C-alpha cells in the first residue's frame, strides 16, 4: 500500500505567547486578555526564568517588562538577540525617556509601550507583531466557503458566524494557515495549551472532532493522518 509523503510541519505556528512581568496582577490581566483570544499563554516573573523558557520553547511573541527583580529586561532582550532569535518582542516599561526607547529598539525590540497603557492598544500592537512574524499574513483568510478574520478572531461559513470556543478557534487558525500541510499533533498541543494546562495529546482528538462536525456541512474537511497529525484539505 502506497503511503503519500506529507510535509510534516515542525516549525513554529502562531498562538503561543510569553509574558515576562513581575507585577502579578498585571501579568494575570494580560494572560486573561490573550487567553480569551485563543492564545496559549505562559507568564513568568523573572529574567532568569524567561531565559530558560526562551531557550527551550519557541514563542510567537514575547511581552517583556524591563523592570524585573533579577535581570533587567534589557539584558534579557540583549541575550535573546545574541542567540539570533527573531521572535517579536514587545517591551513594556515605566521608563518613558527617549533614550530608554531608543536603547530598547536598537537592541532589537519590535515595539515599545510605556506604562500605564490601554489594554486595547497593547492587544492591537501585539496583533500587528504576530501577523508580521507570520510573514505579513492578511487579517482575513478565506478557504472555500469559510472566512476567518484573524484580527477580530471570528470565523464564518457561508456568511453565518461559527460558534467556536477559543481552543476550537485557535485550532482552526493553526490548520487554516497551513492549509494542505500536515501539522503534527504534538505541535498543535504545544500551541493550544500552556504549561499550566493539564491536557494530554488525546485532548487534541476531542477538539478536532468538535471542529470537524462544524466545518464539514460547509465542505471543509480535516483529514486525520494516523499516528502523525492532521491537515486541512484544500477546497
N, C-alpha and C positions, 0 to 999 in steps of 0.2 A: 504493500500500500504506500503510495507516494504521500509524503507529508510536506506541505508547502513551506517554504522558507520565509519566516516572518522577520521583520526588523524589530528586534527586542529593544524597547526604549528603556535605557537606564540613566539617561541624562535628566537634568532637573526639569521638573514641571512646576507650573505656578501653584501656589497655595500655602506654602509654609513660611511663617514669619517668626523672627526672633525679636523680642522686646527686651532691651537691657536698660532697666530703670530701677533705682533703689528705693524710690518712693512707692511703697506697696499699693497704696490707694490708687495712684495714677496708673501703675502697671496693670492692676486688675481692671481698671476702667478701660484702658486701651485693649486689653485682652478680650474683654466682653464685646467691645466695638467690632473688632475684626472677626471674632468667632461668630458673631451674628451674620457676618457676610460670607461665612463658609470656609474661612481660613483655619488651618491648624496653627495654633499659636503657642510658642514657648516663651516664658518670661523668666528672666534672671536678674539678680540684683547686684552682681559684682563683675568687674572686668575679667578676673581670672576665670570665673565660670563661663563667661561669654567666649573667651578664647578656647576653652575646652570644647564647648558646643560647636563653635565655628570650625574647629579642626576636624570634627568627626561627622557633622551633619550639614548637608547642603541646604541653604535657605534661599528664598526668593526676594526677601527684603529684610534688612536689619534696621530697627529703630533704636538708636543709640543715644543714651543720655551721656553728657560729658562729665557731670559731677558725681562720679561713682566713689564708693568708700575706700576702694583699694587702688586699682589702676585708674588713672584719668582716662576718660573716654577717648581723648586724643591719642593716647598710647595704644588703645585697642584698635583704633582706626589705622594708625601707622603700622601696627603689627599685621593687620588684615591685608593691607595693600602690599606690604613686603612679601606676603605669601602669594602675590599675584591673583588674589581673589577679586573677581569682578562683581560680586554681589552688590546690589544697590544699597546704599547706606543713607538713611535719613537721620540727621543729627537733631536731637532735642537738647536745649540748654537754656540756662538763665543768663548766659554770657552774651550780652546784646551788642558789644562793641564791634565796629567794622573790622578791627584787627583779628578778633576771635573768629568772625565769619570767614574772613579771607584765609586764615590758617586752616580751618576745617575743610574748606573747599579745595585748597591747594594740596591737602593731604589725601584727597580722594573722596570726600563726602559728595554725595549726589544732590543733596538738598539740605537746608538748614532752617530750622523752625525755632523761634525764640519763645520761651515760656513767659507768661501764660499764653496759650493758644486756643483756638476754637477746634473742637474735635472734628467738625465738618471740614475745616481746612486741612487738618492732618490726614483725614481719610482721602481727600481729593489728591493731595500731594503723593500719598502712598500709592494710590491707584495709578498715577502717571508713571511712577518709578517701576512698578510691577509690569505694566504694559511695555515700557521701554526695555526692560530686561527680557521680555518675551520676543524682542525683535520688532517692536513697534506695531504689534498686532492691533487691528482696529477694535473699536469699542463694541461693534455689533458684528457677530459672526452668524452666517446662515449655513444651514445644512439641510438641503431638500426643503421640506415644509416646516422645518424648525428654525427659529430665530432666537439667538442668545445675546443679550445685552450685558457685556462683561463689566461695564461701568455701573449700570443700575442693578446688576445681579438679578435679572429676571429672564425667564425663558417663556416662549410661546410656541404653540403648534397650531398651524392654520389660523393664526391671528388670535387664538384663545390662550390666555395665560395658563401656564402649567403650575399646579400647586406642588412645589418641590421643597421639602425640608432642606436645611442648609447643607447637609452632607450629600444628599442626592444632587443638589445643585452644583456642589463642588465636584462631585464625581462626573457629572455631565460635562462640566467645563474641561476637566482633565482629559476626558476621552475626545471631546469635540476639537480641542486644539491640536490633537494628534490623530485626526480622522484618518482611518485606513491603516494605522500603525498599531502594532501590538504594544500594550502598556502592561508591564508586569504587575502582578497582584501586590507584591511587596512594595513597589513604587507607589501604587495607589494608597496602600496602608500608611506609608510614611508621610504622604501628603494630606491625608484626611484626618489623621489622629496625632495629637501632640503627646509629649512624654507622659502627661498626667492621665491620659485616657487609657482605660483598661479594656482594650479590644484586641482580639486576635485576628488572624488573617481571614477566618470564616466570616467575620463581620462584613468584609467586602462582598462576599457572595450574596448576603442579605440585601445590601444596598443596590447591587447590580440587579437583582431580581425585581426589586421595587421599581427601580428606574425603567427597566426594560418593559414592564407592564404599562407604564405611562407613555412610552415612546412608540411602541410597536403599532398602535392604531393609526399613527401618522406615517407609517412606512419607514421608521427609523429603527435600525436593528443593531443590537450589541451582540457580537459574537464571542463565545467563550472558547478559548484555546486551552484545552485541558492541561493542567499542570504548569501553565505558563502565565496566562493573564487574559486580558480582554481587549477587543478592538471595536471601534465604532465603524461599521461598514459605510463606505462611500455611497451616497444616494444615487 
